[in-house]
Amino acid sequence: MVSSQEKRRDVRVDLLSAGYGLGSWIAMTGLWVELPVLVQRLPEGWALASQLALFLQVANIGPIIYGFFHHWWPGWATERAATHFQLALGAISTLLLIFTWSMTVNNISVPFFVLSFGLSIVDCTSSVVFLPFMANFRACYLTPYLVGEGLSGLVPSLVAIAQGIENPECMNETRITVSKETGENVTTHVIVPLIKEPRFSPEWFFAILLFMVLFSWFAFILLDKLPFCQNEKVNLSKKKEELTQCYEMQISEATTSACSHENSSQISTHSRILYFYLLFLQGWASIATFGIFPAIQPYSCLPYGDGPFHLTVTLCGVAYPAACALALFCELRSVTWISWMSLAATIISVYAMLTAILSPEPPLVGSSIGSVLIVSS
């Protein structure tokens, strides 16, 4: 029977937990949905996605550095100090992006890549810093934190939808040059793309990302300092004692059931195989989601137009929080269902890969069906 103490929860802590999670995936989802606008304006063009994906993956060095400092200097490299450092780095990176995202060095978007790397440090390290901090609170507050984590992708996606983007229009341009041989004026007519401006500029989009990082930082400070938040923290020493008693009980039960050692060994072997199988599926999903397909997305989508590309990137940002929300109401614990879903996703990903390989003339290019298929895949 659940006690009244376990049922009681503070809505204020719920809201602060969600606000804290809002700053966890700013770069991986938030920055990525602005890619269709940036591709048209930065010199890297279609190659921007693959180069940006590389910087995002290199940012995984963040958890390694934190783990090193936390191991050797645990009293200094705490979750609290690491969170302040991360969110400060994220705030500085987004602030500088507002003013320097379009600057180039030798026709390379060096400021954009460097600042995106700094912002990615927040994303990559949040799982090993934010979650341990939330473990100090009662388990019921983990759900609103995960909701906020989903909103970190949903909010920028909604902003990107409001920003809008349209396909460039082709227009005739008359150019007059002087011939070096005759010295006469030579008139030529060329077709150039006319890029339409979105409803608001990338500077405003980065300003919204900055607000999200600052809001997350402010929520963290309140969670860490306010008295009513302190009351919702668990007694770690008591929790450790309960876990120790539970562990000792499990050892006692294992000793008394030595006669079933053979069956237990078979179950253990089966569980180990299942564990590595599920780990493989998760690894493949992560590689495809964060490694392969973000890099090839412009090549697979842009031949169908900027509109489908923009919609695809935006829906990808919405997909993660939508899946998390669906999982709250419909849990799938069956390995069979997980396997079939992974197989279906792999088959769909083959089509997306095929369109990138055959770019700039993928299947059904120039048709509405092709645009629908590429957005759906």
Helices and strands as residue ranges (DSSP letters): H 4-7, H 11-21, I 26-31, G 32-34, H 35-39, G 45-47, H 48-58, H 61-72, H 79-100, H 110-134, G 139-141, H 142-163, E 169-178, E 185-194, H 202-225, H 227-230, H 236-256, G 258-260, H 261-287, I 288-292, H 293-301, G 302-304, H 306-329, H 335-357, H 368-376
